[in-house]
Every structure is written in C-alpha cells, then in structure tokens.
Amino acid sequence: MTSANLPVDWHAQELLLLHEVMKLVGRSLSPEPVLREMLHLMSELLGLNRGRIVLRDDEDPQQARIHLAYGLTAAERRRGRYAPGEGITGRVLASGQAIIVQDIDADPLFLFRSVRREQLPEDTVAFLALPIEVDGRVAGVLACHRIRSRRRRLTDDLAVLRTLATLTGQLLQLERLVHAQTAQLQARNAALTRALDSASARYGLIGRSPALLQALGELERVSQSQATVLLLGESGTGKELFARAVHLASGRRDQPFIKVNCSAIPDTLFESELFGHERGAFTGATQARPGWFEQAHGGTIFLDEIGELPLAMQAKLLRTLQEGTLVRLGGQREIRIDVRLVAATNRDLAQEAAAGRFRQDLYYRLNVVPIRLPSLRERREDIRDLALHFVNRANQAHQRNVHLAADALQRLQRLDWPGNIRELGNVIERLVLLADQAVVHASDLGRFLPDAPGAPDTEPATPRAVAPGAPLVRDYLSAQSHDARQLSQALALHGGNQSRAAQSLGLTLRQFSYRLRKAGLP
C-alpha cells in the first residue's frame, strides 16, 4: 500500500489544527495572525480549501466583504462583497443559520462571485458557510470549499467549523473590547494631559511626576479656601511658584500677589516693611507708606523664609493674622485688611518652636495646611522636561543655540541635585553660556556640573570657596557652606568691603550677611 493510500487519522489532524491555532492565541492583541493560520491549516490538514472570513463593513453594516482568506488571489478577495440575503454568504449573514451546499453547480443561489467555476476542480464541490457571532449578533461568515468525494464525513467537517467559527467570534469580540478600552484610556490620558498642560501653563510648574502631582493636588484642593498655607521643603524646590499657584487657583487671582523674602530684610526694618509707617515715625520717614500687608489687601501675601522672622515681629504678625488688622509704625489707628497668607520655610519650624526660636502659637497658626514640596531627587522623571525648559529659556535670553543630547539628559537625571530646581537652572544657564559646541553630550557635562570633574554622579556638591570674581551662575550653597575663619579672611582680603568679600566666595550680599550673623561676627 502506498503512502497516498494510507488511511488518514482525521481525529489527529483535527487535534493538531486546534493545538496549533490555540498556541497563537494571546501572542498578539490582533486576531488576524491567528485567523490567517487557522484558514491555512483548514486547507492543509482537513482539505477545507479557499477558506475565507467575511465580515460586515464598519462603515456600511449593510455590506460585507472578505476580510481574510487562504487560497484566494487579491482580485478574488476584492470581488467577495455581499449584501445580507445575497447568495449563500448573504443568507447566512441575514439568517444566522449555517448553510451546506452539497453541490455548488446544482444550487441556483450560489453566485460564483469570488471564484469562477472554471477555477475550481471538475469534481463535485461542496460549500460550507457558518455564522460568526460577536456580542450575540451575526458579524460575519466563516466559509470554505470542499471536494465531495473525500473519505471524510461532512458532519465531521461541520463540527470542526462550528468550533472555529465560535473561536473566531470570541477573538473578534476580544479585539473590540480591547479597542474600546484602549480608546477610553487614550481619551482619559488625553484629558489628563490637557489638564496637566493647562495647569503647567497656568501656574508655570513643569513636570508630571507623582510627587509633584500630589503636591499640586493638595494645593488645588485648598486654593478656594481662606486657610493659611505653609509650604515646606528644601531650598530651591520652587516655593515661590507654588505660592503663586495658590493665588492663581483661588478667587483672589485678580487681586495683588505680594512676595516678601524675610531673610533679606534687616531686623530694624521688619515692622516698617511689613506693616508700613506714618510720617515722622523715624528719621527719614518724610511721608507715610503702606506696608506689604496693606498692599496685598484683597489678595495674597507670600512670606518666604518665614523662619527668619525675629521673635518680636512674630507676635505682631500673629495678632494681624488673628484679628485681620494692623497698626502702622508710629500710628495709632487700626487698619483692617483682608489678606490670604502663604508662608514658606526650609526649616523644621516644630523643632525651632520647641527650642524657643519660633513662637509656638504662630507655628500652630501657620501650620493649618502644610504642603511639602518634593525635592528634585524625588521627581527625577521631571528633570528632562525641566532641563529642556531651562535650555530653551537660556538660549532665548543669551541668543545662543545649544542643545542637550539624550545621554546628557540621562546623566542629569542621575544627579542628586542638593540645590534642587534652582541648582539645575543655574547649571543649564552656565552650560548654555560656556558650551563650545551646539550639542552637549554626557562626556561634556563635567566642567559645568557642581561636582569636580570626574566625580561620581551620585555625590553631592561639596561647599568650596571660589576664585575672586563672581561666576556667571552661582552654585547652590547650604547655610553652613563657609565657617567664621573663611568669612573673616574674605573681609580682611577686601578691606572690610562686604560686597566684594561676598563676591569672592560666590555669595550674594544677603547670603554673606546672613552667615556673618550666624557666625556671631560684626
């Protein structure tokens, strides 16, 4: 007996077909690779030739076309278009019932639309067509040709095709569900992106990291209230931008926003600056002047570095906050004010209050809504966007055309940035001013970074004195960056001129004066 005459184990062929098809399920979100192979194996293993999957047209549900096929030419597939009720395929679409044509030559309903009769074998050809259901509706037809003289029962082919038609419907339904959910997620992400972009444009805040979004969410939840907001966090984290965001998100957005840096006001001028003075209140007071609180009436006042406020002024500030009134220096009458307070500090005010350096009652009055601003180390995913923003800004300001390569951005993301956003901005400005080439790579960054060249990316910058002459952009320096000996030497070197001494150490005059006071130097 030749191999051609050996009996075929049809059951084994059916199992092989199902096994191979199921192996492909789940490998792709698209069902097409699975269905293409299914049509191929129907022909190769079971002799169910010219298989095709006909699906309703998405744009015109009253038309259906051959979506996938095996053994048909491109032209034959294009000709395979049917209306419900038209031909055998159209009847299955309309009725949802399987149709078996024993002999296509003897059935007047068979159209020979896709494959001409002369292209088929001379043997008796059968045609099997089964409905494909999706969500309980007939969405298409699974159909194929079969030679009638084959040694295999027609009912066995029909049973396998029913299984494959059911699988096809389930794969198509899964694809629709995935597409629907993906579309919903894309729409939601687009809405969130628009919201974030609009918030970023509105507040001037850049970034989408979870840490930043949490702080922004807390800010927006309290913005419509009149509660005092206390911004906590390291220096350089953008407290002024957040304070302005509180103002812009509130009903006071059209009223004044006054910012006051408490560490920049000499102790003797605090009362006059904050609460104003009357004419003749002190030598040189030739006319009355409203203070910052009066100027912020109806709006928001932002007291930055509030931990620097002298104890004597803390009592007067507490009274103003509690009663909504103030008395100018040298004045007698109370002036009523309506002001929303936002304060900021990088100190631990609870610890300062416990040590007696900050009034506890004022601390409790300020600590109504504390919002902690994340450090740049906690929002590394924002560094790229921030760096690109600073590059664009510096290029425009200095008429340069410098850009960061991808590896440079990656290196910037690995740094710890003890000076946070302020330090990053300073580094980028220095880079734009001093770069020798238009595109800066990671290997070029060393001389622009606060660490010494060759230092590990993860080590923070070490405080150091700089050569005489102020750098183009100052590095971030902590409040303990220079000891009393360094400050005294700088003063002696410059004949007691604080401005020049500060410049030689890379400090502002305010920073130098603050360190002098901390060190107990005159």
C-alpha positions as CSV (number, residue, x, y, z in Angstrom):
1,M,0.0,0.0,0.0
2,T,1.5,3.4,-1.0
3,S,1.6,6.3,1.4
4,A,-1.1,8.0,-0.7
5,N,-3.5,5.2,0.0
6,L,-2.8,5.0,3.7
7,P,-5.8,5.8,5.9
8,V,-5.8,9.3,7.3
9,D,-6.2,9.8,11.1
10,W,-8.7,12.7,10.8
11,H,-9.1,13.0,14.6
12,A,-5.4,13.5,15.0
13,Q,-5.5,16.1,12.2
14,E,-8.3,18.0,13.9
15,L,-6.4,18.0,17.3
16,L,-3.3,19.2,15.6
17,L,-5.2,22.1,13.9
18,L,-6.8,23.1,17.2
19,H,-3.5,22.8,19.0
20,E,-1.6,25.0,16.6
21,V,-4.3,27.6,16.5
22,M,-4.6,27.8,20.3
23,K,-0.8,28.2,20.5
24,L,-1.1,31.5,18.6
25,V,-4.0,32.9,20.8
26,G,-2.7,35.6,23.1
27,R,0.5,36.2,21.3
28,S,-0.9,39.3,19.7
29,L,-3.8,41.7,20.5
30,S,-4.8,41.4,16.9
31,P,-6.7,38.2,15.9
32,E,-5.5,38.4,12.3
33,P,-2.3,36.2,12.7
34,V,-4.4,33.5,14.4
35,L,-7.2,33.6,11.8
36,R,-4.8,33.5,8.9
37,E,-3.1,30.4,10.2
38,M,-6.4,28.8,11.0
39,L,-7.5,29.2,7.4
40,H,-4.2,27.8,6.2
41,L,-4.4,24.7,8.5
42,M,-8.0,24.1,7.5
43,S,-6.7,23.6,3.9
44,E,-3.5,21.8,4.7
45,L,-4.8,19.4,7.4
46,L,-8.5,18.9,6.6
47,G,-8.8,19.8,2.9
48,L,-11.2,22.7,3.6
49,N,-10.0,24.8,0.8
50,R,-10.3,28.5,-0.1
51,G,-11.4,29.4,3.4
52,R,-12.5,32.9,3.9
53,I,-13.8,35.1,6.7
54,V,-16.4,37.6,5.6
55,L,-17.1,40.5,8.0
56,R,-19.6,43.3,7.9
57,D,-18.2,46.6,6.7
58,D,-17.5,49.0,9.6
59,E,-18.7,52.0,7.6
60,D,-21.7,50.3,5.9
61,P,-23.1,47.4,8.0
62,Q,-25.4,46.5,5.0
63,Q,-22.4,45.4,3.1
64,A,-19.9,42.6,4.0
65,R,-16.6,41.7,2.4
66,I,-13.9,39.1,2.5
67,H,-11.7,40.3,5.3
68,L,-9.2,37.3,5.4
69,A,-8.7,34.3,3.1
70,Y,-6.4,31.5,2.2
71,G,-6.1,30.2,-1.4
72,L,-7.7,33.3,-3.0
73,T,-6.0,35.9,-5.1
74,A,-6.2,39.6,-4.3
75,A,-8.6,40.1,-7.1
76,E,-10.8,37.2,-5.9
77,R,-10.9,38.7,-2.4
78,R,-11.9,42.1,-3.8
79,R,-14.8,40.6,-5.6
80,G,-16.1,39.0,-2.5
81,R,-18.7,41.6,-1.4
82,Y,-22.2,40.6,-0.3
83,A,-25.3,42.2,1.0
84,P,-27.4,40.4,3.6
85,G,-29.6,37.9,1.8
86,E,-27.4,37.9,-1.3
87,G,-26.2,34.5,-2.3
88,I,-25.3,31.8,0.2
89,T,-23.0,34.1,2.2
90,G,-25.6,36.8,2.3
91,R,-28.2,34.4,3.5
92,V,-26.1,33.2,6.4
93,L,-25.5,36.8,7.3
94,A,-29.2,37.5,7.3
95,S,-30.4,34.4,9.0
96,G,-27.6,33.5,11.4
97,Q,-28.0,29.8,10.3
98,A,-25.3,27.6,8.8
99,I,-25.8,26.5,5.2
100,I,-24.2,23.5,3.5
101,V,-24.3,23.3,-0.3
102,Q,-23.8,19.7,-1.4
103,D,-23.1,20.7,-5.0
104,I,-22.4,24.3,-6.0
105,D,-23.3,23.5,-9.6
106,A,-26.7,22.4,-8.6
107,D,-27.7,25.3,-6.3
108,P,-29.1,28.3,-8.2
109,L,-28.3,30.6,-5.2
110,F,-24.6,30.0,-5.5
111,L,-23.1,33.1,-7.2
112,F,-19.5,32.1,-8.1
113,R,-18.8,35.8,-7.4
114,S,-15.4,35.4,-5.8
115,V,-14.1,32.3,-7.6
116,R,-15.2,31.5,-11.1
117,R,-16.3,27.9,-11.8
118,E,-13.5,27.3,-14.3
119,Q,-11.0,28.0,-11.5
120,L,-12.4,25.1,-9.4
121,P,-11.8,21.3,-9.7
122,E,-14.0,19.4,-12.0
123,D,-15.1,17.1,-9.1
124,T,-18.3,17.8,-7.2
125,V,-17.5,20.8,-4.9
126,A,-19.4,21.5,-1.7
127,F,-19.6,24.9,0.1
128,L,-19.9,25.2,3.8
129,A,-20.8,28.6,5.4
130,L,-21.3,29.2,9.1
131,P,-22.2,32.4,11.0
132,I,-19.7,34.3,13.2
133,E,-21.3,35.9,16.2
134,V,-20.0,38.8,18.2
135,D,-21.9,40.1,21.2
136,G,-24.9,37.9,20.2
137,R,-25.1,39.4,16.7
138,V,-24.1,37.9,13.3
139,A,-20.9,39.8,12.5
140,G,-19.7,37.7,9.6
141,V,-19.4,34.3,7.9
142,L,-16.7,31.5,8.0
143,A,-16.9,29.6,4.7
144,C,-14.8,27.2,2.6
145,H,-14.9,24.8,-0.4
146,R,-14.7,21.0,0.0
147,I,-14.4,18.2,-2.5
148,R,-17.4,15.9,-2.0
149,S,-15.5,12.7,-2.9
150,R,-13.1,12.9,0.0
151,R,-13.1,10.0,2.5
152,R,-14.3,12.1,5.4
153,R,-17.7,12.6,6.7
154,L,-19.2,16.0,6.0
155,T,-20.7,16.2,9.5
156,D,-17.1,16.0,11.0
157,D,-16.1,19.0,8.9
158,L,-19.1,20.8,10.0
159,A,-18.4,20.1,13.7
160,V,-14.8,21.4,13.4
161,L,-16.0,24.5,11.5
162,R,-18.6,25.3,14.2
163,T,-15.7,25.3,16.8
164,L,-13.6,27.5,14.6
165,A,-16.4,29.9,13.9
166,T,-17.1,30.2,17.7
167,L,-13.3,30.8,18.3
168,T,-13.3,33.5,15.5
169,G,-16.2,35.3,17.1
170,Q,-14.6,35.3,20.5
171,L,-11.3,36.6,19.2
172,L,-13.1,39.4,17.3
173,Q,-15.2,40.3,20.4
174,L,-12.0,40.4,22.5
175,E,-10.4,42.7,19.9
176,R,-13.4,45.0,20.1
177,L,-13.3,45.1,23.9
178,V,-9.5,45.9,23.8
179,H,-10.1,48.6,21.2
180,A,-12.9,50.1,23.2
181,Q,-11.0,50.1,26.5
182,T,-7.8,51.4,24.7
183,A,-9.9,54.2,23.2
184,Q,-11.3,55.1,26.7
185,L,-7.8,55.1,28.2
186,Q,-6.4,57.2,25.4
187,A,-9.3,59.7,25.8
188,R,-8.7,59.8,29.5
189,N,-5.0,60.2,29.1
190,A,-5.5,62.9,26.6
191,A,-7.9,64.7,29.0
192,L,-5.3,64.4,31.8
193,T,-2.5,65.5,29.6
194,R,-4.6,68.6,28.5
195,A,-5.4,69.3,32.2
196,L,-1.7,68.9,33.2
197,D,-0.6,71.0,30.3
198,S,-3.1,73.7,31.1
199,A,-2.1,73.6,34.7
200,S,1.5,73.8,33.8
201,A,0.9,76.8,31.5
202,R,-1.3,78.4,34.1
203,Y,1.0,78.0,37.1
204,G,4.4,77.9,35.4
205,L,5.1,74.5,37.0
206,I,6.8,71.9,34.9
207,G,6.6,68.1,35.5
208,R,4.2,65.2,35.8
209,S,5.9,63.1,38.4
210,P,3.6,61.5,41.1
211,A,5.4,63.6,43.8
212,L,4.7,66.8,42.0
213,L,1.1,65.9,41.1
214,Q,0.4,65.0,44.8
215,A,1.6,68.5,45.9
216,L,-0.4,70.1,43.1
217,G,-3.5,68.2,44.0
218,E,-3.2,69.3,47.7
219,L,-2.7,72.9,46.5
220,E,-5.7,72.9,44.3
221,R,-8.0,71.3,47.0
222,V,-7.2,74.2,49.4
223,S,-6.9,77.0,46.9
224,Q,-10.5,78.1,47.2
225,S,-10.4,78.3,51.0
226,Q,-9.0,81.2,53.0
227,A,-6.8,78.9,55.1
228,T,-3.1,79.7,55.6
229,V,-0.8,77.5,53.5
230,L,2.6,76.6,54.8
231,L,5.0,75.4,52.1
232,L,7.7,73.1,53.4
233,G,10.7,71.7,51.6
234,E,14.3,72.1,50.7
235,S,15.7,75.4,49.3
236,G,15.3,75.6,45.5
237,T,12.2,73.5,45.2
238,G,10.1,76.2,43.7
239,K,8.2,77.6,46.7
240,E,7.5,81.0,45.1
241,L,5.9,79.3,42.0
242,F,3.8,77.2,44.3
243,A,2.7,80.2,46.3
244,R,1.8,82.0,43.1
245,A,-0.1,78.9,42.0
246,V,-2.2,79.0,45.3
247,H,-3.0,82.6,44.4
248,L,-3.8,81.9,40.7
249,A,-6.1,78.9,41.6
250,S,-8.0,81.0,44.2
251,G,-10.8,83.5,43.9
252,R,-8.2,86.2,44.6
253,R,-6.3,85.7,41.3
254,D,-7.2,89.2,40.0
255,Q,-6.0,90.9,43.2
256,P,-2.4,91.7,44.2
257,F,0.2,89.0,44.9
258,I,2.9,90.3,47.1
259,K,6.1,88.3,47.8
260,V,8.3,89.1,50.7
261,N,11.7,87.4,51.5
262,C,12.0,87.6,55.2
263,S,15.7,86.7,55.2
264,A,16.5,89.8,53.0
265,I,15.0,92.4,55.4
266,P,17.3,93.8,58.2
267,D,15.8,93.3,61.7
268,T,15.4,97.1,62.2
269,L,13.2,97.4,59.1
270,F,10.9,94.5,59.5
271,E,8.0,96.3,61.1
272,S,8.1,99.2,58.6
273,E,8.4,96.9,55.6
274,L,5.5,94.5,56.7
275,F,3.1,96.9,58.3
276,G,4.1,100.3,57.0
277,H,4.9,103.6,58.8
278,E,3.4,107.0,59.4
279,R,5.2,110.2,58.6
280,G,7.8,111.1,61.2
281,A,7.8,107.6,62.6
282,F,11.6,107.5,62.4
283,T,14.4,109.6,61.0
284,G,13.9,109.8,57.2
285,A,10.2,109.0,57.3
286,T,9.2,112.1,55.4
287,Q,5.9,110.6,54.3
288,A,3.5,107.8,55.3
289,R,4.0,104.4,53.5
290,P,1.7,101.4,53.4
291,G,3.5,98.1,54.2
292,W,3.4,94.9,52.3
293,F,0.3,93.6,54.1
294,E,-1.7,96.7,53.2
295,Q,-0.5,96.5,49.6
296,A,-1.7,92.8,49.5
297,H,-5.2,93.8,50.6
298,G,-7.8,91.6,48.8
299,G,-5.1,89.4,47.5
300,T,-2.3,87.1,48.7
301,I,0.9,87.8,50.6
302,F,3.8,85.3,50.4
303,L,6.2,85.3,53.3
304,D,9.3,83.3,52.2
305,E,11.8,82.1,54.7
306,I,9.4,82.9,57.5
307,G,11.7,81.1,59.9
308,E,14.0,84.2,59.7
309,L,11.3,86.4,61.2
310,P,12.6,88.0,64.5
311,L,10.7,86.9,67.7
312,A,9.5,90.4,68.3
313,M,7.9,90.6,64.9
314,Q,6.3,87.1,65.2
315,A,4.0,88.4,67.9
316,K,2.8,91.3,65.8
317,L,2.3,89.0,62.8
318,L,0.3,86.6,64.9
319,R,-2.0,89.5,66.0
320,T,-2.5,90.6,62.4
321,L,-3.4,87.1,61.3
322,Q,-5.8,86.5,64.1
323,E,-7.6,89.9,64.1
324,G,-7.2,90.9,60.4
325,T,-6.0,94.4,61.5
326,L,-2.6,96.1,61.7
327,V,-1.2,99.3,63.1
328,R,1.5,101.2,61.1
329,L,4.8,102.0,62.8
330,G,4.2,105.4,64.6
331,G,0.5,105.1,64.0
332,Q,-2.4,105.0,66.4
333,R,-5.4,103.6,64.4
334,E,-6.1,100.1,63.3
335,I,-6.3,99.3,59.6
336,R,-8.5,96.4,58.6
337,I,-7.0,94.1,55.9
338,D,-8.2,91.1,54.0
339,V,-5.2,89.0,53.1
340,R,-4.6,85.3,52.3
341,L,-1.2,84.2,53.8
342,V,1.1,81.7,52.2
343,A,4.3,81.1,54.1
344,A,7.4,79.0,53.2
345,T,10.4,77.7,55.0
346,N,13.1,75.1,54.6
347,R,13.5,74.9,58.4
348,D,11.8,72.5,60.8
349,L,9.5,75.0,62.5
350,A,8.3,72.4,65.0
351,Q,11.8,71.9,66.2
352,E,12.5,75.7,66.1
353,A,9.4,76.2,68.3
354,A,10.5,73.5,70.7
355,A,13.9,75.2,71.0
356,G,12.3,78.6,71.7
357,R,13.5,80.2,68.5
358,F,10.0,80.4,67.0
359,R,6.7,81.2,68.7
360,Q,4.6,78.0,69.1
361,D,1.3,79.9,68.8
362,L,2.4,81.4,65.5
363,Y,3.6,78.0,64.3
364,Y,0.2,76.5,65.0
365,R,-1.4,79.5,63.2
366,L,0.8,78.9,60.2
367,N,0.6,75.1,60.1
368,V,-3.1,75.0,59.1
369,V,-2.5,73.4,55.6
370,P,1.2,72.3,55.4
371,I,2.2,71.2,51.8
372,R,5.5,69.5,51.4
373,L,7.2,70.3,48.1
374,P,9.2,67.3,46.7
375,S,12.9,67.6,46.1
376,L,14.3,67.1,42.6
377,R,15.7,63.8,43.8
378,E,12.1,62.6,44.3
379,R,11.0,63.7,40.8
380,R,13.8,62.5,38.6
381,E,11.3,61.9,35.8
382,D,10.8,65.6,35.6
383,I,14.5,66.5,35.2
384,R,14.4,66.0,31.4
385,D,11.5,68.4,30.9
386,L,12.9,70.9,33.3
387,A,16.3,70.8,31.7
388,L,14.9,71.3,28.2
389,H,12.8,74.2,29.5
390,F,15.9,75.9,31.0
391,V,17.8,75.3,27.8
392,N,15.2,77.0,25.7
393,R,14.9,79.9,28.2
394,A,18.7,80.4,28.3
395,N,19.0,80.1,24.5
396,Q,16.4,82.9,24.1
397,A,17.9,85.1,26.9
398,H,21.5,84.9,25.6
399,Q,20.9,84.4,21.9
400,R,22.6,81.0,21.8
401,N,21.7,77.7,20.1
402,V,22.8,75.0,22.5
403,H,21.1,71.6,22.8
404,L,21.4,68.6,25.1
405,A,22.0,65.1,23.7
406,A,20.0,62.2,25.0
407,D,23.0,60.8,27.0
408,A,23.5,64.3,28.6
409,L,19.8,64.3,29.8
410,Q,20.3,60.8,31.2
411,R,23.3,61.9,33.2
412,L,21.5,64.9,34.5
413,Q,18.7,62.6,35.7
414,R,21.2,60.6,37.7
415,L,22.5,63.5,39.7
416,D,21.2,64.2,43.3
417,W,20.8,68.0,42.9
418,P,21.1,69.2,46.5
419,G,20.2,72.7,45.3
420,N,17.1,71.3,43.5
421,I,15.5,73.2,40.6
422,R,17.4,76.3,41.3
423,E,20.7,74.4,41.0
424,L,19.6,72.7,37.8
425,G,18.6,76.0,36.3
426,N,22.0,77.5,37.2
427,V,23.9,74.6,35.7
428,I,21.9,74.8,32.5
429,E,22.4,78.5,32.2
430,R,26.2,78.1,32.8
431,L,26.2,75.3,30.2
432,V,24.4,77.4,27.5
433,L,26.8,80.4,28.1
434,L,30.0,78.4,28.1
435,A,29.4,75.4,25.8
436,D,31.9,75.1,22.9
437,Q,29.6,73.1,20.6
438,A,25.9,73.2,19.6
439,V,25.1,69.7,21.0
440,V,26.3,68.9,24.5
441,H,26.9,65.2,25.3
442,A,27.3,63.5,28.7
443,S,31.1,63.5,28.3
444,D,31.0,67.3,28.0
445,L,29.0,67.9,31.2
446,G,31.8,67.6,33.8
447,R,33.0,71.1,33.7
448,F,29.5,72.5,34.0
449,L,28.4,70.4,37.0
450,P,28.7,71.5,40.6
451,D,30.9,68.4,41.3
452,A,34.6,68.4,40.5
453,P,35.4,66.9,37.1
454,G,35.4,63.1,37.2
455,A,33.4,63.0,40.5
456,P,30.7,60.3,40.7
457,D,27.2,61.4,39.6
458,T,25.7,60.4,42.8
459,E,27.9,62.5,45.1
460,P,26.5,65.9,46.2
461,A,28.5,69.1,45.5
462,T,30.9,69.9,48.3
463,P,31.0,73.5,49.6
464,R,34.0,75.4,48.4
465,A,35.4,78.9,48.1
466,V,35.8,80.2,44.6
467,A,38.4,82.4,42.9
468,P,37.9,86.2,43.0
469,G,35.3,87.3,40.6
470,A,31.7,86.2,40.6
471,P,30.9,83.2,38.5
472,L,28.3,83.6,35.8
473,V,25.9,81.4,37.7
474,R,26.3,80.6,41.4
475,D,26.1,77.0,42.6
476,Y,23.7,76.1,45.4
477,L,25.4,76.5,48.8
478,S,24.0,75.5,52.1
479,A,23.7,77.9,55.0
480,Q,26.8,76.2,56.6
481,S,28.9,76.5,53.4
482,H,31.5,78.9,55.0
483,D,32.8,79.0,58.5
484,A,33.8,82.1,60.6
485,R,37.5,81.8,59.5
486,Q,36.7,81.9,55.8
487,L,34.3,84.9,56.3
488,S,36.9,86.8,58.3
489,Q,39.7,86.1,55.8
490,A,37.5,87.3,52.9
491,L,36.6,90.5,54.8
492,A,40.3,91.2,55.6
493,L,41.4,90.5,52.0
494,H,38.9,93.1,50.7
495,G,39.4,95.7,53.4
496,G,36.1,95.1,55.1
497,N,34.0,95.6,51.9
498,Q,31.2,93.0,52.4
499,S,30.1,93.2,48.8
500,R,33.5,92.2,47.4
501,A,34.0,89.7,50.1
502,A,30.7,88.0,49.3
503,Q,31.6,88.1,45.6
504,S,34.9,86.4,46.2
505,L,33.1,83.5,48.0
506,G,30.4,83.1,45.3
507,L,27.7,84.5,47.7
508,T,25.2,87.3,47.4
509,L,25.5,90.1,49.9
510,R,22.4,88.9,51.7
511,Q,23.8,85.3,51.9
512,F,27.2,86.8,53.2
513,S,25.4,89.0,55.8
514,Y,23.3,86.0,57.0
515,R,26.4,83.9,57.5
516,L,28.1,86.7,59.4
517,R,25.2,86.9,61.8
518,K,25.1,83.1,62.2
519,A,28.9,83.1,63.0
520,G,28.5,85.9,65.5
521,L,30.8,88.3,63.6
522,P,30.2,92.1,63.5
